[in-house]
């Protein structure tokens, strides 16, 4: 299940994945993202909080579809903050940055521990505006 942590009037999405990530959740994420694009934003800064996500309750098909969708829409993605409590994710984020370095002009992906939630929110919403 996903929910928006906070709603913004600017180019920022902040979502949390609770328990599992299903195909319905994946479609809802796309809907939130497309709504921001329709509002006229060219790039969307995204915060994803994953500390309560359980892989065993998540759909591999949803992850695969989400990955494909992200790759197709990569240029519309601004800064990406991953908030979790996971050494694996912490290690993967720098690898992502290396892999996508050429396509990421002006964009950055960063890992934040759950205790750094305020810093993560400031990363995707630097002006602290709604």
Contact map, one row per residue, 1 for C-alpha under 8 A:
1110000000000000111111001000000000000000000000000000000000000000000000000000000000000000000000000000000000000000000000000000000000
1111000000000011110010001000000000000000000000000000000000000000000000000000000000000000000000000000000000000000000000000000000000
1111100000000011110000000000000000000000000000000000000000000000000000000000000000000000000000000000000000000000000000000000000000
0111111000001111000000000000000000000000000000000000000000000000000000000000000000000000000000000000000000000000000000000000000000
0011111000000111000000000000000000000000000000000000000000000000000000000000000000000000000000000000000000000000000000000000000000
0001111100001110000000000000000000000000000000000000000000000000000000000000000000000000000000000000000000000000000000000000000000
0001111110001100000000000000000000000000000000000000000000000000000000000000000000000000000000000000000000000000000000000000000001
0000011111111000000000000000000000000000000000000000000000000000000000000000000000000000000000000000000000000000000000000000000011
0000001111110000000000000000000000000000000000000000000000000000000000000000000000000000000000000000000000000000000000000000000001
0000000111110000000000000000000000000000100000000000000000000000000000000000000000000000000000000000000000000000000000000000000011
0000000111111000000000000000000000010000101110000000000000000000000000000000000000000000000000000000000000000000000000000000000000
0000000111111100000000000000000000000000000111100000000000000000000000000000000000000000000000000000000000000000000000000001100000
0001011100111110000000000000000110000000000111100000000000000000000000000000000000000000000000000000000000000000000000000000000000
0001111000011111000000000000000000000000000001111000000000000000000000000000000000000000000000000000000000000000000000000000000000
0111110000001111100000000000000000000000000001111000000000000000000000000000000000000000000000000000000000000000000000000000000000
0111100000000111110000000000000000000000000000011100000000000000000000000000000000000000000000000000000000000000000000000000000000
1110000000000011111110000000000000000000000000011111100000000000000000000000000000000000000000000000000000000000000000000000000000
1110000000000001111110000000000000000000000000000101110000000000000000000000000000000000000000000000000000000000000000000000000000
1000000000000000111110000000000000000000000000000001110011000000000000000000000000000000000000000000000000000000000000000000000000
1000000000000000111111000000000000000000000000000000111111100000000000000000000000000000000000000000000000000000000000000000000000
1100000000000000111111101100000000000000000000000000100011100110000000000000000000000000000000000000000000000000000000000000000000
1000000000000000000111111100000000000000000000000000000001100100000000000000000000000000000000000000000000000000000000000000000000
0000000000000000000011111110000000000000000000000000000000101100000000000000000000000000000000000000000000000000000000000000000000
0000000000000000000001111111000000000000000000000000000000000000000000000000000000000000000000000000000000000000000000000000000000
1100000000000000000011111111100000000000000000000000000000000100000000000000000000000000000000000000000000000000000000000000000000
0000000000000000000011111111110000000000000000000000000000000110110000000000000000000000000000000000000000000000000000000000000000
0000000000000000000000111111111000000000000000000000000000000000000000000000000000000000000000000000000000000000000000000000000000
0000000000000000000000011111111100000000000000000000000000000000000000000000000000000000000000000000000000000000000000000000000000
0000000000000000000000001111111110000000000000000000000000000000000000000000000000000000000000000000000000000000000000000000000000
0000000000000000000000000111111111000000000000000000000000000000000000000000000000000000000000000000000000000000000000000000000000
0000000000000000000000000011111111100000000000000000000000000000000000000000000000000000000000000000000000000000000000000000000000
0000000000001000000000000001111111110000000000000000000000000000000000000000000000000000000000000000000000000000000000000000000000
0000000000001000000000000000111111111000000100000000000000000000000000000000000000000000000000000000000000000000000000000000000000
0000000000000000000000000000011111111100000000000000000000000000000000000000000000000000000000000000000000000000000000000000000000
0000000000000000000000000000001111111110000000000000000000000000000000000000000000000000000000000000000000000000000000000000000000
0000000000100000000000000000000111111111100100000000000000000000000000000000000000000000000000000000000000000000000000000000000000
0000000000000000000000000000000011111111111100000000000000000000000000000000000000000000000000000000000000000000000000000000000000
0000000000000000000000000000000001111111100000000000000000000000000000000000000000000000000000000000000000000000000000000000000000
0000000000000000000000000000000000111111100000000000000000000000000000000000000000000000000000000000000000000000000000000000000000
0000000000000000000000000000000000011111110000000000000000000000000000000000000000000000000000000000000000000000000000000000000000
0000000001100000000000000000000000011111111100000000000000000000000000000000000000000000000000000000000000000000000000000000000000
0000000000000000000000000000000000001001111100000000000000000000000000000001000000000000000000000000000000000000000000000000000000
0000000000100000000000000000000000001000111110000000000000000000000000000011110000000000000000000000000000000000000000000000000000
0000000000111000000000000000000010011000111111000000000000000000000000000001111000000000000000000000000000000000000000000000000000
0000000000111000000000000000000000000000001111100000000000000000000000000000111100000000000000000000000000000000000000000001100000
0000000000011110000000000000000000000000000111110000000000000000000000000000111110000000000000000000000000000000000000000001000000
0000000000011110000000000000000000000000000011111000000000000000000000000000000111100000000000000000000000000000000000011001000000
0000000000000111100000000000000000000000000001111100000000000000000000000000000111100000000000000000000000000000000000000000000000
0000000000000111100000000000000000000000000000111111000000000000000000000000000001110000000000000000000000000000010000000000000000
0000000000000001110000000000000000000000000000011111100000000000000000000000000001111000000000000000000000000000000000000000000000
0000000000000000100000000000000000000000000000001111100000000000000000000000000000111100000000000000000000000000010000000000000000
0000000000000000111000000000000000000000000000001111110000000000000000000000000000000000000000000000000000000000000000000000000000
0000000000000000111110000000000000000000000000000111111000000000000000000000000000000000000000000000000000000000000000000000000000
0000000000000000011100000000000000000000000000000001111111000000000000000000000000000000000000000000000000000000000000000000000000
0000000000000000000100000000000000000000000000000000111111000000000000000000000000000000000000000000000000000000000000000000000000
0000000000000000000100000000000000000000000000000000011111000000000000000000000000000000000000000000000000000000000000000000000000
0000000000000000001110000000000000000000000000000000011111100000000000000000000000000000000000000000000000000000000000000000000000
0000000000000000001111000000000000000000000000000000011111110100000000000000000000000000000000000000000000000000000000000000000000
0000000000000000000111100000000000000000000000000000000011111110000000000000000000000000000000000000000000000000000000000000000000
0000000000000000000000000000000000000000000000000000000001111111000000000000000000000000000000000000000000000000000000000000000000
0000000000000000000000100000000000000000000000000000000000111111100000000000000000000000000000000000000000000000000000000000000000
0000000000000000000011101100000000000000000000000000000001111111110000000000000000000000000000000000000000000000000000000000000000
0000000000000000000010000100000000000000000000000000000000111111111000000000000000000000000000000000000000000000000000000000000000
0000000000000000000000000000000000000000000000000000000000011111111100000000000000000000000000000000000000000000000000000000000000
0000000000000000000000000100000000000000000000000000000000001111111110000000000000000000000000000000000000000000000000000000000000
0000000000000000000000000100000000000000000000000000000000000111111111000000000000000000000000000000000000000000000000000000000000
0000000000000000000000000000000000000000000000000000000000000011111111100000000000000000000000000000000000000000000000000000000000
0000000000000000000000000000000000000000000000000000000000000001111111110000000000000000000000000000000000000000000000000000000000
0000000000000000000000000000000000000000000000000000000000000000111111111000000000000000000000000000000000000000000000000000000000
0000000000000000000000000000000000000000000000000000000000000000011111111100000000000000000000000000000000000000000000000000000000
0000000000000000000000000000000000000000000000000000000000000000001111111100000000000000000000000000000000000000000000000000000000
0000000000000000000000000000000000000000000000000000000000000000000111111100000000000000000000000000000000000000000000000000000000
0000000000000000000000000000000000000000000000000000000000000000000011111111100000000000000000000000000000000000000000000000000000
0000000000000000000000000000000000000000000000000000000000000000000001111111100000000000000000000000000000000000000000000000000000
0000000000000000000000000000000000000000001000000000000000000000000000001111110000000000000000000000001100000000000000000000000000
0000000000000000000000000000000000000000011100000000000000000000000000001111110000000000000000000000000000000000000000000000000000
0000000000000000000000000000000000000000001111000000000000000000000000001111111100000000000000000000000000100000000000000000000000
0000000000000000000000000000000000000000001111000000000000000000000000000011111100000000000000000000000000110000000000000000000000
0000000000000000000000000000000000000000000111000000000000000000000000000000111110000000000000000000000000111000000000000011000000
0000000000000000000000000000000000000000000011110000000000000000000000000000111111000000000000000000000000111100000000000001000000
0000000000000000000000000000000000000000000001110000000000000000000000000000001111100000000000000000000000001111000000011011000000
0000000000000000000000000000000000000000000000111100000000000000000000000000000111110000000000000000000000001111000000010000000000
0000000000000000000000000000000000000000000000111110000000000000000000000000000011111000000000000000000000000011110110010000000000
0000000000000000000000000000000000000000000000001110000000000000000000000000000001111100100000000000000000000011110000000000000000
0000000000000000000000000000000000000000000000000110000000000000000000000000000000111110000000000000000000000000110000000000000000
0000000000000000000000000000000000000000000000000010000000000000000000000000000000011111110000000000000000000000100000000000000000
0000000000000000000000000000000000000000000000000000000000000000000000000000000000001111111000000000000000000000000000000000000000
0000000000000000000000000000000000000000000000000000000000000000000000000000000000000111111100000000000000000000000000000000000000
0000000000000000000000000000000000000000000000000000000000000000000000000000000000010111111110000000000000000010000000000000000000
0000000000000000000000000000000000000000000000000000000000000000000000000000000000000111111111000000000000000011000000000000000000
0000000000000000000000000000000000000000000000000000000000000000000000000000000000000011111111100000000000000000000000000000000000
0000000000000000000000000000000000000000000000000000000000000000000000000000000000000001111111110000000000000000000000000000000000
0000000000000000000000000000000000000000000000000000000000000000000000000000000000000000111111111000000000001110000000000000000000
0000000000000000000000000000000000000000000000000000000000000000000000000000000000000000011111111100000000001100000000000000000000
0000000000000000000000000000000000000000000000000000000000000000000000000000000000000000001111111110000000000000000000000000000000
0000000000000000000000000000000000000000000000000000000000000000000000000000000000000000000111111111000000001000000000000000000000
0000000000000000000000000000000000000000000000000000000000000000000000000000000000000000000011111111100000011000000000000000000000
0000000000000000000000000000000000000000000000000000000000000000000000000000000000000000000001111111100000000000000000000000000000
0000000000000000000000000000000000000000000000000000000000000000000000000000000000000000000000111111110000000000000000000000000000
0000000000000000000000000000000000000000000000000000000000000000000000000000000000000000000000011111111100000000000000000000000000
0000000000000000000000000000000000000000000000000000000000000000000000000000000000000000000000001111111110000000000000000000000000
0000000000000000000000000000000000000000000000000000000000000000000000000000000000000000000000000011111110000000000000000000000000
0000000000000000000000000000000000000000000000000000000000000000000000000010000000000000000000000001111110000000000000000000000000
0000000000000000000000000000000000000000000000000000000000000000000000000010000000000000000000000001111111110000000000000000000000
0000000000000000000000000000000000000000000000000000000000000000000000000000000000000000000000000000111111100000000000000000000000
0000000000000000000000000000000000000000000000000000000000000000000000000000000000000000000000000000000111110000000000000000000000
0000000000000000000000000000000000000000000000000000000000000000000000000000111100000000000000000000000111111000000000000000000000
0000000000000000000000000000000000000000000000000000000000000000000000000000011100000000000000001000000101111100000000000000000000
0000000000000000000000000000000000000000000000000000000000000000000000000000001111000000000011011000000000111110000000000000000000
0000000000000000000000000000000000000000000000000000000000000000000000000000000111000000000011000000000000011111000000000000000000
0000000000000000000000000000000000000000000000000000000000000000000000000000000011110000110010000000000000001111100000000000000000
0000000000000000000000000000000000000000000000000000000000000000000000000000000011110000010000000000000000000111111110110000000000
0000000000000000000000000000000000000000000000000000000000000000000000000000000000111100000000000000000000000011111110000000000000
0000000000000000000000000000000000000000000000001010000000000000000000000000000000111000000000000000000000000001111110000000000000
0000000000000000000000000000000000000000000000000000000000000000000000000000000000000000000000000000000000000001111110000000000000
0000000000000000000000000000000000000000000000000000000000000000000000000000000000100000000000000000000000000001111111110000000000
0000000000000000000000000000000000000000000000000000000000000000000000000000000000100000000000000000000000000001111111111000000000
0000000000000000000000000000000000000000000000000000000000000000000000000000000000000000000000000000000000000000000111111100000000
0000000000000000000000000000000000000000000000000000000000000000000000000000000000000000000000000000000000000001000111111110000000
0000000000000000000000000000000000000000000000100000000000000000000000000000000011100000000000000000000000000001000111111111000000
0000000000000000000000000000000000000000000000100000000000000000000000000000000010000000000000000000000000000000000011111111110000
0000000000000000000000000000000000000000000000000000000000000000000000000000000000000000000000000000000000000000000001111111111100
0000000000000000000000000000000000000000000000000000000000000000000000000000001010000000000000000000000000000000000000111111110000
0000000000010000000000000000000000000000000011100000000000000000000000000000001110000000000000000000000000000000000000011111110000
0000000000010000000000000000000000000000000010000000000000000000000000000000000000000000000000000000000000000000000000001111111110
0000000000000000000000000000000000000000000000000000000000000000000000000000000000000000000000000000000000000000000000001111111100
0000000000000000000000000000000000000000000000000000000000000000000000000000000000000000000000000000000000000000000000000100111110
0000000000000000000000000000000000000000000000000000000000000000000000000000000000000000000000000000000000000000000000000100111111
0000000101000000000000000000000000000000000000000000000000000000000000000000000000000000000000000000000000000000000000000000101111
0000001111000000000000000000000000000000000000000000000000000000000000000000000000000000000000000000000000000000000000000000000111
